[in-house]
Amino acid sequence: MEVPPLPLYVDLDGTLIATDLLHESLLRLLKGRPASLVQMPGWLSRGKAAFKQEIAQRVELDVTTLPYRDEVLEFIREARAQGRRVVLATASDEKFAHDVARHLGLFDAVLASNGQRNLSGTRKLEAIQADARRHNSNDGGEFAYAGDRPVDIPIWRETAHAVLVTNSRSLESSAREAAPVTTVIHTPRARLWDVLYGLRLHQWLKNLLIALPLLPILPAVSHMPLDVLMRVPLAMLAFSLMASSIYVVNDLFDLEADRRHARKRHRPFASGLISIPAAAGMSAVLFAGSLILSATLLPAKFTLCLLVYLALTLSYSLRLKRRAVVDVCVLAGLYTLRIVAGAAALSVPISLWIFSFSVFLFLSLAFAKRYVEIATTLPSDTAALRSRGYLIGDQTFVLAAGAAAGQLAVVVLLLYLNDPLTAQRFSHPQYLWILGPLLLFWLLRLWLKANRRRLHDDPVVFAARDWVSRLIVIITVALIWLAT
């Protein structure tokens, strides 16, 4: 009698997908129902299986967007082509496991945690052995198993063929000592560049705004004490660390939306290259570093601005970004808050002119960001857009409002430059008059590119990459230097 091919049991978290469904569902629950955090200790006291089930009952995951490993999917397809029975064996809750199995259509059965039994380690081994004996009586219940973690080693010891999905040499060595390893699927490892990209270092350019309160007092800067001037770079660093901490949290909350985006799905967090626990650890370290730096080396008013920025940004991420118009006003406020924080760091009063100018300028840039999102959304894919409070028909309104806000910023700048007090602060104020036309040209060009769908969805990235924008910055610095 011909012996049937060995069945293949495939782990889910970290093996089939480059993430962990417990972490994914926990994030989704905290985002949608933060009050559930109070109930979690009670759920956990009933065991990990019950904890997973409680979360699964309250969360819906879009399994179509999960970062599946293509090499593992291909391996499974080859196994099915050979006539092998393929089973999804996971410690994730059975609700999510069945959703994944239905979506892929590659599994003959599912073994998963069910609220009473957490299917991990030896419990998973027992379930696999029982299932293998039931369906493969001719070969004594032998099986092959694909996994990715040290907890899988007891299962590999009992396999006829071990399949490793890993980038860890130590795990590969341990597995080879414990079991006959027939296949190793190497997964990508996060590099330093991926970590730095996750921190959004290019967004640190925004924190140059902290130095803007120096502009009205520029001629007197040379007479300021060095320790006061050093507050500017320290404040920039503190704000940058806090901003990066929040960017990481935002990326974690936006995982599903990013995975639906053609470009954003390749980001380190969305692709699973950096795990959710690692990302949370990064955010915590950045947050602590920012607060320690601010509390020890900068004035208390600056620390207050930093905390307001934290609260406002988290409110935006969780709720306010879903409110049309409110969202762009908050974005403009977050930019302007950097200028207020700069004044607090230097212990100088903030100029009403600069405050007004920044509000209108950044309102225009925030509208530009939304305009690009609306203009590039297909009529058949408007769900993400509606979740932000906008419709495709709002495109004309956003264009008009953004362009108008930009022109108001130019008017405020020209009024500021025409103020007699401004003229008294500079030796040659006539050089500053050119700044108005320069800003108007830059904004008109930005909106023209937006209207032609040639603007990056982040105006800051556009300004950093655009050679004309860089040239205008150089000319602006030169003009201010000549005026001083």
Residue pairs with C-beta under 8 A, 6 or more apart in sequence:
1 138
3 138
3 139
4 83
4 136
4 138
4 139
5 82
5 83
5 84
6 84
6 136
6 139
6 142
6 143
6 144
6 160
6 161
7 84
7 85
7 86
7 87
7 131
7 132
7 135
7 136
7 143
7 144
8 76
8 79
8 84
8 85
8 86
8 87
8 143
8 144
8 145
8 146
8 163
9 87
9 88
9 89
9 111
9 128
9 131
9 132
9 143
9 144
9 145
9 146
10 16
10 72
10 76
10 86
10 87
10 88
10 89
10 107
10 145
10 146
11 89
11 90
11 145
11 146
11 147
11 148
11 149
11 152
11 165
12 21
12 88
12 89
12 90
12 91
12 92
12 97
12 100
13 19
13 20
13 21
13 22
13 90
13 91
13 92
14 20
14 148
14 149
14 165
15 69
15 72
15 146
15 147
15 148
15 165
16 68
16 69
16 72
16 73
16 88
16 100
17 66
17 67
17 68
17 69
17 100
17 272
18 67
18 68
18 69
18 187
18 271
18 272
18 273
19 66
19 67
19 272
19 275
19 276
20 92
20 275
20 276
21 61
21 92
21 93
21 96
22 52
22 55
22 92
23 275
23 276
23 277
24 61
24 66
24 255
24 276
25 52
25 55
25 56
25 59
25 61
25 93
25 96
26 55
27 252
27 253
27 255
27 276
28 59
28 60
28 61
28 256
29 36
29 55
29 58
29 59
30 36
30 37
31 253
31 318
32 59
33 58
34 318
36 58
39 54
40 51
43 50
43 51
43 54
43 55
44 51
47 116
47 118
48 113
48 118
49 93
49 113
49 114
49 115
49 116
49 117
49 118
49 119
50 115
50 116
52 92
52 93
52 113
52 115
52 118
53 93
53 95
53 113
53 114
53 115
55 93
56 93
56 95
56 96
57 95
61 96
61 99
61 256
62 256
63 96
63 99
63 100
63 103
64 103
65 256
65 259
65 260
65 265
66 100
66 259
67 259
67 265
67 270
67 271
67 272
68 104
69 165
69 185
69 187
71 165
71 185
72 146
72 165
72 185
73 104
73 106
75 146
75 163
75 183
75 185
76 86
76 106
77 106
79 86
80 86
80 106
85 108
85 109
85 135
85 136
86 106
86 107
86 108
87 107
87 108
87 109
87 110
87 111
87 128
87 131
88 97
88 100
88 101
88 107
88 109
88 110
88 111
88 112
89 111
89 112
89 119
89 124
89 127
89 128
89 145
90 97
90 110
90 111
90 112
90 113
90 119
91 112
91 113
91 118
91 119
91 120
91 124
92 112
92 113
93 112
93 113
93 114
93 115
94 110
94 112
94 113
94 114
96 112
97 110
97 112
98 110
98 112
101 107
101 110
109 131
111 119
111 124
111 127
111 128
111 131
112 119
113 119
113 120
117 123
119 127
120 151
121 151
121 154
121 155
122 154
124 155
125 154
125 155
125 158
128 143
128 145
128 155
129 141
129 143
129 158
132 141
132 142
132 143
133 140
133 141
136 142
136 143
142 159
142 160
143 159
143 160
144 159
144 160
144 161
144 162
144 163
144 182
145 152
145 155
145 156
145 159
145 161
145 162
145 163
146 163
146 164
146 165
146 183
146 185
147 155
147 156
147 163
147 164
147 165
148 164
148 165
148 166
148 171
148 187
149 171
150 171
150 174
152 175
153 174
153 175
153 178
153 179
156 162
156 175
156 178
156 179
156 181
157 178
157 179
158 179
159 179
159 180
160 180
161 180
161 182
161 183
162 175
162 178
162 179
162 180
162 181
162 182
162 183
163 181
163 182
163 183
163 184
163 185
164 171
164 172
164 175
164 181
164 183
164 184
164 185
165 185
165 187
166 172
166 184
166 185
166 186
166 187
167 186
167 187
167 188
167 189
172 181
172 184
175 181
188 273
190 268
190 273
190 274
190 278
194 268
194 273
194 274
195 268
195 274
195 282
197 267
197 268
198 247
198 248
198 251
198 267
198 268
198 269
198 274
198 279
198 282
199 244
199 247
199 248
199 282
199 286
200 243
200 244
200 247
201 244
202 460
202 461
202 464
203 243
203 244
203 247
203 460
204 236
204 240
204 243
204 244
205 460
205 463
205 464
206 243
206 335
206 338
206 460
207 236
207 239
207 240
207 243
207 338
208 236
209 335
209 338
209 339
209 342
209 358
210 232
210 235
210 236
210 239
210 338
210 339
210 341
210 342
210 345
211 232
211 236
211 342
212 339
212 342
212 354
212 358
213 339
213 342
213 343
213 346
213 348
213 350
213 351
213 354
214 221
214 232
214 342
214 346
215 351
215 354
215 480
216 351
216 354
216 422
216 425
217 348
217 425
218 425
218 426
218 480
218 484
219 425
219 426
219 427
219 484
221 229
228 346
228 347
231 297
231 298
231 299
231 302
231 345
231 346
232 342
232 345
232 346
234 293
234 297
234 298
234 345
235 294
235 298
235 302
235 341
235 342
235 345
237 293
238 290
238 293
238 294
238 298
238 302
238 306
239 290
239 306
239 309
239 338
239 341
241 286
241 287
241 289
241 290
241 293
242 286
242 287
242 290
242 291
242 306
242 309
242 310
243 309
244 286
245 282
245 283
245 284
245 286
245 287
245 290
246 283
246 310
246 313
246 314
246 317
248 269
248 279
248 280
248 282
248 283
248 286
249 283
249 314
249 317
250 313
250 317
251 258
251 267
251 269
251 270
251 279
252 269
252 276
252 279
252 280
252 283
253 317
253 318
255 269
255 270
257 264
257 384
257 387
258 264
258 265
258 267
258 269
258 270
259 265
259 270
260 384
264 270
265 271
268 274
269 276
269 279
274 282
290 306
291 303
291 306
294 302
294 303
294 306
295 303
298 345
299 344
299 345
299 347
301 344
301 347
302 341
302 344
302 345
304 344
305 337
305 340
305 341
305 344
306 341
308 337
309 334
309 337
309 338
309 341
312 330
312 333
312 334
312 337
313 334
315 330
316 327
316 330
316 331
316 334
320 326
320 327
320 330
321 327
321 330
321 388
322 387
322 388
322 389
323 389
324 388
324 389
324 390
324 394
325 389
326 389
327 366
327 370
327 388
327 389
328 363
328 366
328 367
328 369
328 370
329 363
329 366
331 362
331 365
331 366
331 369
332 359
332 362
332 363
332 365
332 366
333 359
335 358
335 362
335 365
335 366
336 355
336 358
336 359
336 362
339 350
339 354
339 355
339 358
340 350
340 355
343 349
343 350
351 416
353 412
353 415
353 416
353 419
353 422
354 416
356 412
357 409
357 412
357 413
357 416
360 405
360 406
360 408
360 409
360 412
361 405
361 406
361 409
361 439
363 402
363 405
364 402
364 403
364 405
364 406
364 409
364 443
365 402
365 446
365 459
365 460
366 402
367 398
367 399
367 401
367 402
367 405
368 402
368 446
368 447
368 450
368 455
368 459
369 457
369 458
369 459
370 388
370 390
370 398
370 402
371 395
371 398
371 399
371 402
371 450
372 450
372 453
372 455
372 456
372 457
373 385
373 388
373 390
373 457
374 385
374 390
374 392
374 394
374 395
374 398
375 395
375 450
375 451
375 453
376 453
376 457
377 384
377 385
377 392
379 392
382 391
382 392
385 391
385 392
390 398
399 447
399 450
399 451
402 447
402 450
403 443
403 447
406 443
406 444
406 446
406 447
407 440
407 443
409 439
409 443
410 436
410 439
410 440
410 443
413 435
413 436
413 439
414 436
416 422
417 429
417 432
417 433
417 435
417 436
422 429
422 432
423 429
426 432
426 483
426 484
427 483
427 484
428 482
428 483
429 483
430 483
431 479
431 480
431 482
431 483
432 479
432 480
432 483
434 475
434 479
435 476
435 479
438 472
438 475
438 476
441 472
442 468
442 469
442 472
445 468
446 455
446 459
446 462
449 455
449 462
455 462
456 462
456 465
462 469
463 469
463 470
464 470
